[in-house]
Amino acid sequence: MTSASSILKSFAAISFFFRGWRPSVRGVLSVSRKGWIIVAATILVVVLLAAFMSNSRGELPVRAERAARQTIINTIQTNGKIEPVQNFEAHAPAATTVKKILALEGDHVKQGQLLLQLDDADARTQAAKALAQVRASEADLAAVKGGGTHQEVLSTEAQLVKARGQVENAQRNLEALKRLQTTGAASPAEVEAGENQLRSAQAELNLANQQLKSRYSSAEVQRVVAQHAEAQAAYHAARELLQDSNVRAPLAGVVYSLPVRQGQFVNTGDLLVQVADLAKVQVRAFVDEPDIGRLARGQQVTVAWDAISGRQWQGAVTRIPTTVSVMGTRTVGTVTCEVDNRDGQLLPNINVNVTVMTAKDDNALTVSREAMHQEDRTHFVYEIVDGMLKRRDVETSVSNLTRIEVTKGLKDGAQVALGSTNNLPLKANIRVQVVER
């Protein structure tokens, strides 16, 4: 006799007892609470007795299911933040005031469009001073390379002509003195004085030539060149400051942040405006350390935002973590995913829910996780064959929270035990009775 039939017969007997009993309303009301408790206890004893009789015959009541083929997907679910892929930020180049705002937050702007203007009076003054310094340094550099200023060159050339004349005169005078010395008309001292005069004139000529060819030393030339470079750098910086006072969009996109207002004073480095192409955005998601090994580039990503219920965006993993960091109570790695956002509804800096599909099998033979057991590193299930449990060692693959794929060791449609209804452990080669599927 099975456990189920014993229970049914017990209930039939109790039912027969109650059908034979037809108390009046007054009799029912007179039944004490103690009597009802006795009846309930009797029913419980009968049920337990039937279960005991079934177990005494070696039949363990179990829940069971059949291995079935289905699509199984393994995912990682986490949180993340939306960021633009192509982003432009403009910051104040100097302390000044916002002169004019030409775009509003949420506007679609074209490449090169003027967004806002800063007060550039100081920038213009600095640019003018820097330009004057450049012009002066250019003149100094030209003078150095040309041997001096135009006036200095003319003066040096005149000195050179004079020195050449003096050398020629000293040369003729010396030759005349030497001829006179041969006739006794000039003394040796006069000849020596003529030679000294020639040497002096020659030295003056050499100095004039040197001044004309290389008036300045190497150190002086390097100093002038450095001054010119410094003046040019200052001018370029002033020009950039003047240019940055007019903020233009370097790309077509959406103005998604404009934290300033017209007439507001801003300090150097303050954020002025942010523009991005929101057709594609990236999600910076935070994956717990144990799950990082399951990530790979190209895996499918689904993004959901609580603000738009039921809407999902699709993308793919573009970068996997290279390090981990502590975030609150979690140790996480940062994974970057690119997401299609052509409708522009995903906004920068919002928090989203991220699901990464790490594995998928469209025709997997699966069983419930409850049916799977493990001993050391071996996975196995208990298959029910002719009312008895048979251990089947299996190989597994993709799994999720409720199902696990069996790739070897189990046939399609095989009936496997999930667990006993009386919390007794499952064992191989014992008889079972399926009471729940």
ZANU-841846 format. One line per 3 residues: number of its first residue (from 1); for each residue x, y, z of C-alpha. Coordinates in pm, 1 decimal, decimal comma. Layout:
BEGIN
NUM> X:Y:Z ~ ... .
% end
This chain:
BEGIN
1> 0,0:0,0:0,0 ~ 140,7:336,1:-95,0 ~ 160,2:644,2:125,9 .
4> -96,3:828,7:-88,7 ~ -352,0:544,1:-76,5 ~ -311,0:510,9:302,0 .
7> -378,8:879,4:348,4 ~ -685,1:866,0:121,2 ~ -833,8:567,2:308,4 .
10> -775,1:736,9:642,2 ~ -957,5:1049,2:522,8 ~ -1239,4:828,9:386,8 .
13> -1287,3:666,3:725,5 ~ -1296,2:1000,7:901,0 ~ -1540,8:1132,6:642,3 .
16> -1769,0:830,6:695,2 ~ -1762,0:896,7:1067,0 ~ -1871,7:1255,7:1019,0 .
19> -2143,0:1163,3:764,6 ~ -2297,4:929,8:1022,4 ~ -2299,0:1203,3:1277,1 .
22> -2591,5:1446,8:1242,9 ~ -2597,5:1661,8:1551,3 ~ -2853,4:1934,8:1593,7 .
25> -2751,1:2297,7:1591,3 ~ -2775,6:2298,2:1964,7 ~ -2553,3:1988,9:1977,1 .
28> -2291,1:2151,4:1757,6 ~ -2285,3:2454,0:1975,6 ~ -2245,0:2231,9:2277,2 .
31> -1929,5:2064,9:2143,6 ~ -1638,1:2188,4:2346,6 ~ -1316,8:2328,3:2206,5 .
34> -1140,1:2029,2:2355,3 ~ -1343,0:1797,4:2132,4 ~ -1236,7:1974,6:1811,9 .
37> -871,0:1957,8:1917,7 ~ -906,2:1580,8:1965,5 ~ -1050,4:1541,7:1614,2 .
40> -766,0:1745,1:1454,7 ~ -503,6:1547,6:1645,8 ~ -659,6:1224,0:1524,1 .
43> -630,3:1336,2:1158,8 ~ -263,3:1434,6:1206,7 ~ -181,6:1098,6:1364,7 .
46> -341,3:917,3:1073,2 ~ -137,4:1118,1:816,7 ~ 191,8:1064,3:1003,2 .
49> 114,7:693,6:1042,6 ~ 55,9:659,4:669,4 ~ 386,6:834,5:592,5 .
52> 568,3:611,5:841,5 ~ 419,1:298,2:688,7 ~ 533,9:416,6:343,9 .
55> 891,3:481,7:467,0 ~ 899,1:148,6:644,7 ~ 852,8:-10,7:303,0 .
58> 1168,8:180,0:170,6 ~ 988,8:432,5:-51,8 ~ 1123,3:786,0:-5,9 .
61> 878,3:1058,0:-113,0 ~ 1059,9:1295,7:-349,5 ~ 999,9:1588,9:-576,9 .
64> 1120,1:1541,6:-933,3 ~ 1146,6:1698,3:-1277,4 ~ 1259,5:1597,7:-1624,7 .
67> 1570,9:1732,1:-1793,6 ~ 1456,4:1967,1:-2069,4 ~ 1612,9:2160,8:-2352,6 .
70> 1581,7:2537,7:-2341,3 ~ 1778,0:2857,9:-2389,1 ~ 2000,2:2930,3:-2091,6 .
73> 2173,8:3260,6:-2035,5 ~ 2439,3:3352,7:-1781,9 ~ 2453,8:3718,9:-1686,5 .
76> 2624,1:3962,9:-1452,7 ~ 2396,9:4230,8:-1311,1 ~ 2542,5:4547,9:-1166,9 .
79> 2515,7:4925,7:-1168,9 ~ 2690,9:5188,8:-1377,6 ~ 2705,8:5552,0:-1488,2 .
82> 2648,2:5701,2:-1833,9 ~ 2931,3:5902,0:-1991,4 ~ 2966,8:6058,9:-2337,8 .
85> 3204,3:5891,3:-2581,6 ~ 3288,1:6222,0:-2752,5 ~ 3281,5:6499,0:-2497,5 .
88> 3385,5:6866,2:-2493,9 ~ 3431,9:7074,3:-2182,7 ~ 3518,6:7443,4:-2177,4 .
91> 3675,0:7600,5:-1868,4 ~ 3741,0:7964,4:-1790,5 ~ 4094,1:8052,7:-1915,6 .
94> 4121,4:8339,1:-1666,1 ~ 3924,3:8516,8:-1397,8 ~ 3662,0:8723,8:-1579,4 .
97> 3288,3:8764,7:-1629,3 ~ 3048,6:8589,3:-1866,5 ~ 2968,2:8852,1:-2128,9 .
100> 2706,0:8670,6:-2337,0 ~ 2541,7:8323,9:-2354,8 ~ 2433,7:8216,0:-2703,2 .
103> 2304,4:7860,3:-2637,0 ~ 2079,5:7691,4:-2385,8 ~ 2109,0:7361,1:-2204,6 .
106> 1957,6:7087,0:-2422,6 ~ 2020,3:7272,4:-2750,5 ~ 2152,4:7080,6:-3051,1 .
109> 2451,2:7276,3:-3181,8 ~ 2663,2:7256,8:-3495,7 ~ 3038,8:7226,4:-3518,3 .
112> 3197,9:7570,9:-3482,5 ~ 2884,6:7733,5:-3339,0 ~ 2952,3:8012,2:-3086,2 .
115> 2820,3:7910,0:-2744,7 ~ 2922,8:8189,9:-2511,8 ~ 3155,1:8490,4:-2483,3 .
118> 3368,2:8606,0:-2193,1 ~ 3477,7:8961,2:-2119,8 ~ 3807,0:8978,1:-2315,4 .
121> 3926,7:9335,2:-2239,1 ~ 4219,6:9212,6:-2026,0 ~ 4300,5:8945,4:-2283,4 .
124> 4319,3:9205,4:-2559,5 ~ 4552,5:9422,9:-2351,2 ~ 4780,9:9128,7:-2280,2 .
127> 4784,3:9034,8:-2648,8 ~ 4881,4:9388,8:-2751,3 ~ 5167,1:9402,0:-2497,5 .
130> 5289,7:9061,0:-2604,2 ~ 5285,0:9164,8:-2970,3 ~ 5496,3:9473,4:-2889,8 .
133> 5748,2:9253,3:-2710,3 ~ 5763,5:9025,3:-3013,5 ~ 5831,4:9318,4:-3244,5 .
136> 6109,1:9447,0:-3017,7 ~ 6268,0:9104,9:-2988,7 ~ 6254,5:9062,0:-3366,1 .
139> 6443,4:9391,2:-3407,7 ~ 6704,7:9281,4:-3154,4 ~ 6742,0:8947,4:-3327,4 .
142> 6784,3:9112,9:-3667,4 ~ 7045,2:9347,6:-3520,6 ~ 7237,5:9057,0:-3372,8 .
145> 7231,4:8862,5:-3696,6 ~ 7325,0:9174,9:-3901,3 ~ 7609,7:9287,7:-3674,5 .
148> 7413,9:9562,0:-3495,4 ~ 7154,0:9825,3:-3571,3 ~ 7161,7:10012,2:-3902,5 .
151> 7334,9:10308,3:-3737,7 ~ 7588,5:10082,9:-3571,7 ~ 7663,3:9908,1:-3899,2 .
154> 7718,3:10241,7:-4078,8 ~ 7950,4:10361,0:-3803,2 ~ 8148,5:10035,4:-3809,4 .
157> 8183,2:10050,4:-4188,5 ~ 8313,5:10408,6:-4162,3 ~ 8566,4:10300,8:-3900,4 .
160> 8671,7:10019,2:-4128,9 ~ 8737,6:10256,6:-4421,7 ~ 8935,0:10487,2:-4192,7 .
163> 9141,8:10199,7:-4054,4 ~ 9226,2:10078,1:-4404,3 ~ 9350,3:10429,1:-4494,3 .
166> 9562,4:10443,4:-4183,4 ~ 9715,5:10103,9:-4264,0 ~ 9797,0:10216,0:-4618,9 .
169> 9957,9:10541,1:-4495,0 ~ 10159,9:10357,8:-4228,1 ~ 10273,9:10106,4:-4490,3 .
172> 10394,0:10381,2:-4729,9 ~ 10564,7:10570,4:-4448,5 ~ 10751,0:10260,0:-4333,1 .
175> 10871,3:10182,3:-4685,9 ~ 10999,0:10541,1:-4724,9 ~ 11185,2:10523,2:-4394,5 .
178> 11353,1:10197,9:-4493,1 ~ 11476,3:10354,4:-4820,4 ~ 11611,9:10654,6:-4632,7 .
181> 11783,2:10422,7:-4383,5 ~ 11985,9:10266,5:-4666,7 ~ 12127,3:10609,2:-4749,9 .
184> 12175,6:10707,7:-4386,3 ~ 11900,7:10967,6:-4395,2 ~ 11683,3:10782,2:-4139,2 .
187> 11790,8:10629,9:-3815,1 ~ 11699,2:10280,7:-3696,6 ~ 11477,5:10435,2:-3424,8 .
190> 11272,9:10614,4:-3690,1 ~ 11227,9:10288,2:-3879,9 ~ 11116,3:10111,3:-3560,3 .
193> 10866,0:10388,2:-3490,9 ~ 10722,9:10343,1:-3842,6 ~ 10685,4:9970,9:-3785,4 .
196> 10499,4:10034,1:-3459,0 ~ 10270,6:10277,3:-3635,0 ~ 10189,4:10013,7:-3900,9 .
199> 10115,1:9750,2:-3638,4 ~ 9880,7:9985,8:-3456,0 ~ 9696,3:10072,2:-3777,9 .
202> 9665,2:9702,5:-3864,6 ~ 9517,9:9630,1:-3520,5 ~ 9257,3:9901,4:-3571,3 .
205> 9169,5:9752,3:-3909,1 ~ 9132,4:9401,5:-3762,4 ~ 8905,7:9533,1:-3485,4 .
208> 8683,3:9711,3:-3737,9 ~ 8657,3:9392,4:-3947,4 ~ 8573,3:9188,4:-3637,7 .
211> 8300,0:9432,1:-3532,4 ~ 8146,6:9422,3:-3876,8 ~ 8148,5:9044,0:-3905,8 .
214> 8073,9:8931,1:-3548,6 ~ 7990,6:9221,5:-3327,2 ~ 7821,7:9009,4:-3060,0 .
217> 7953,2:8713,9:-2862,1 ~ 7787,9:8371,3:-2868,8 ~ 7641,5:8430,2:-2524,3 .
220> 7491,7:8761,7:-2631,3 ~ 7337,6:8601,4:-2939,7 ~ 7183,6:8320,3:-2731,5 .
223> 7037,8:8572,9:-2486,9 ~ 6867,7:8767,1:-2767,2 ~ 6736,1:8446,0:-2927,3 .
226> 6593,7:8334,5:-2589,6 ~ 6426,8:8672,3:-2538,4 ~ 6266,5:8644,3:-2880,9 .
229> 6135,4:8293,6:-2807,9 ~ 5995,5:8410,2:-2474,3 ~ 5820,7:8702,8:-2640,0 .
232> 5667,3:8472,6:-2900,9 ~ 5543,9:8229,7:-2634,0 ~ 5384,6:8514,5:-2439,9 .
235> 5213,9:8636,2:-2754,4 ~ 5079,7:8291,4:-2842,9 ~ 4947,3:8251,8:-2485,5 .
238> 4776,5:8589,5:-2508,6 ~ 4625,3:8495,5:-2844,3 ~ 4494,9:8165,2:-2701,6 .
241> 4348,9:8349,4:-2404,2 ~ 4173,8:8586,6:-2641,8 ~ 4053,8:8296,9:-2859,0 .
244> 3929,7:8096,5:-2557,3 ~ 3721,1:8393,2:-2450,4 ~ 3489,4:8299,3:-2737,8 .
247> 3375,8:7940,8:-2673,6 ~ 3276,5:7746,3:-2984,8 ~ 3152,9:7387,4:-3020,3 .
250> 3432,7:7172,8:-3170,1 ~ 3179,4:6905,4:-3266,0 ~ 2811,0:6872,3:-3344,2 .
253> 2615,6:6758,4:-3040,8 ~ 2396,2:6852,8:-2747,6 ~ 2466,4:7113,6:-2479,9 .
256> 2405,7:6893,9:-2176,1 ~ 2556,9:7117,0:-1907,1 ~ 2565,2:7497,9:-1884,8 .
259> 2633,9:7588,0:-1520,0 ~ 2696,3:7964,1:-1574,8 ~ 2471,6:8260,6:-1643,5 .
262> 2524,3:8589,5:-1821,0 ~ 2710,4:8845,7:-1610,2 ~ 2843,5:8582,5:-1368,2 .
265> 3202,5:8611,8:-1246,8 ~ 3410,4:8298,3:-1303,0 ~ 3750,7:8199,4:-1172,0 .
268> 4027,6:8037,0:-1371,0 ~ 3935,8:7673,8:-1441,2 ~ 3562,8:7703,6:-1366,0 .
271> 3343,0:7484,6:-1588,3 ~ 3157,6:7688,2:-1850,0 ~ 2981,3:7440,1:-2078,3 .
274> 2974,9:7072,5:-2178,6 ~ 2882,4:6943,6:-2524,7 ~ 2866,6:6582,2:-2640,5 .
277> 2746,6:6365,4:-2926,2 ~ 2488,0:6154,8:-2741,4 ~ 2414,0:5920,0:-3033,0 .
280> 2662,7:5682,6:-2871,2 ~ 2738,4:5683,5:-2501,5 ~ 2951,9:5466,1:-2281,9 .
283> 2860,1:5303,8:-1954,1 ~ 3118,0:5277,5:-1681,2 ~ 2994,4:4973,6:-1489,3 .
286> 3129,4:4831,6:-1164,0 ~ 3167,3:4452,3:-1151,8 ~ 3240,3:4262,5:-831,0 .
289> 3582,3:4099,9:-817,3 ~ 3461,1:3732,7:-830,8 ~ 3278,2:3803,5:-1160,5 .
292> 3562,2:3982,3:-1342,3 ~ 3702,2:3658,6:-1487,5 ~ 3376,5:3602,7:-1679,6 .
295> 3407,9:3929,0:-1873,5 ~ 3532,6:3959,5:-2232,2 ~ 3533,5:4227,4:-2500,0 .
298> 3232,8:4216,3:-2731,2 ~ 2988,2:4063,1:-2481,8 ~ 2631,2:4187,7:-2519,0 .
301> 2518,1:4449,9:-2268,3 ~ 2164,3:4559,8:-2177,9 ~ 2110,3:4890,3:-1998,8 .
304> 1796,3:4996,5:-1813,3 ~ 1714,0:5328,5:-1647,9 ~ 1460,2:5342,5:-1364,8 .
307> 1334,0:5679,3:-1490,0 ~ 1200,6:5516,7:-1811,8 ~ 1027,2:5194,4:-1711,2 .
310> 1040,2:4907,1:-1961,4 ~ 1292,2:5074,5:-2193,9 ~ 1620,5:4895,3:-2265,7 .
313> 1931,3:4994,6:-2458,7 ~ 2174,2:4752,0:-2621,2 ~ 2552,2:4771,5:-2639,5 .
316> 2875,4:4575,9:-2605,6 ~ 3173,5:4553,7:-2371,3 ~ 3464,1:4758,7:-2508,2 .
319> 3710,8:4749,0:-2219,6 ~ 3753,9:4502,9:-1933,1 ~ 3904,2:4582,9:-1591,1 .
322> 4280,5:4595,5:-1550,0 ~ 4270,5:4660,1:-1175,6 ~ 4027,1:4658,9:-884,0 .
325> 3938,8:4922,8:-628,3 ~ 3732,3:4948,2:-311,8 ~ 3389,3:5107,4:-352,4 .
328> 3211,1:5121,1:-19,6 ~ 3184,3:4761,1:97,5 ~ 3257,6:4618,7:-249,9 .
331> 3581,4:4538,0:-430,3 ~ 3508,8:4608,0:-795,7 ~ 3664,3:4640,0:-1138,3 .
334> 3550,1:4901,1:-1389,1 ~ 3421,5:4775,9:-1724,8 ~ 3343,7:5012,3:-2012,2 .
337> 3054,2:4942,6:-2250,5 ~ 2949,2:5135,9:-2559,8 ~ 2571,5:5173,4:-2595,2 .
340> 2355,8:5284,7:-2888,8 ~ 2164,0:5596,5:-2780,0 ~ 2030,6:5733,8:-3106,5 .
343> 1712,0:5856,0:-2940,0 ~ 1923,7:6060,2:-2697,0 ~ 1724,1:5953,4:-2391,9 .
346> 2023,1:5830,8:-2192,2 ~ 2170,3:6143,3:-2031,6 ~ 2528,2:6188,1:-1913,6 .
349> 2602,4:6119,2:-1545,4 ~ 2279,8:5922,6:-1475,5 ~ 2291,9:5594,7:-1281,7 .
352> 2170,2:5286,7:-1472,0 ~ 2124,9:4912,8:-1425,7 ~ 2363,5:4705,3:-1637,3 .
355> 2327,7:4341,2:-1743,4 ~ 2624,4:4175,2:-1915,9 ~ 2553,5:3848,6:-2100,4 .
358> 2860,3:3634,4:-2034,4 ~ 2731,7:3309,7:-2190,9 ~ 2432,1:3178,3:-2388,4 .
361> 2322,9:2839,8:-2525,3 ~ 2001,7:2826,2:-2730,3 ~ 1954,7:2447,2:-2712,3 .
364> 2088,9:2342,3:-2375,4 ~ 1985,3:2034,6:-2178,9 ~ 1915,3:2181,5:-1835,0 .
367> 1808,3:2079,9:-1487,3 ~ 1724,7:2282,2:-1179,5 ~ 2017,7:2380,0:-960,6 .
370> 1841,4:2191,8:-680,0 ~ 1891,5:1866,2:-870,8 ~ 2268,2:1916,8:-902,0 .
373> 2503,4:1778,7:-636,4 ~ 2879,1:1802,7:-601,7 ~ 3134,6:1574,1:-443,5 .
376> 3487,7:1707,0:-450,9 ~ 3498,1:1842,2:-806,5 ~ 3250,7:1598,0:-954,9 .
379> 2895,4:1707,0:-1036,6 ~ 2618,2:1447,6:-1031,5 ~ 2239,8:1408,9:-1027,0 .
382> 2006,7:1136,1:-906,2 ~ 1809,8:994,1:-1196,0 ~ 1489,3:804,3:-1115,3 .
385> 1490,8:473,0:-1302,1 ~ 1207,1:223,2:-1234,5 ~ 1134,6:387,2:-900,2 .
388> 1497,6:382,1:-781,0 ~ 1763,7:653,7:-754,3 ~ 2068,1:611,5:-977,8 .
391> 2367,1:843,4:-945,6 ~ 2473,4:997,2:-1276,1 ~ 2803,2:1185,1:-1293,5 .
394> 2763,0:1475,6:-1534,1 ~ 2955,0:1757,3:-1695,0 ~ 2813,1:2108,2:-1678,7 .
397> 2852,1:2434,7:-1865,4 ~ 2637,8:2750,5:-1862,4 ~ 2436,0:2823,0:-1550,9 .
400> 2214,8:3095,6:-1409,1 ~ 2041,1:3150,0:-1078,2 ~ 1790,8:2863,1:-1124,8 .
403> 1912,1:2631,2:-1404,6 ~ 2235,0:2461,6:-1504,9 ~ 2332,4:2309,2:-1840,6 .
406> 2431,1:1941,1:-1856,9 ~ 2662,2:1865,2:-2149,4 ~ 2741,4:1501,4:-2073,9 .
409> 2608,0:1215,6:-1860,1 ~ 2231,9:1267,6:-1887,4 ~ 1975,8:1201,6:-2160,8 .
412> 1696,0:1426,2:-2280,4 ~ 1381,1:1381,6:-2073,6 ~ 1554,3:1193,7:-1791,7 .
415> 1365,5:1220,3:-1463,2 ~ 1584,2:1356,7:-1183,5 ~ 1512,9:1393,3:-813,5 .
418> 1508,2:1741,1:-662,7 ~ 1483,0:1646,0:-296,5 ~ 1274,5:1453,3:-49,1 .
421> 954,2:1593,0:96,9 ~ 1049,4:1480,5:447,9 ~ 1397,8:1636,8:438,6 .
424> 1576,0:1300,2:438,4 ~ 1892,7:1293,0:223,8 ~ 1890,9:1134,7:-121,2 .
427> 2102,5:825,0:-173,2 ~ 2174,0:599,8:-465,8 ~ 1988,2:268,5:-503,4 .
430> 1692,8:346,0:-277,1 ~ 1331,1:326,0:-380,1 ~ 1142,7:651,4:-414,4 .
433> 791,7:765,8:-481,3 ~ 741,5:1087,8:-680,2 ~ 482,8:1292,1:-493,4 .
436> 547,7:1632,3:-650,6 ~ 670,8:1734,8:-990,7 .
% end
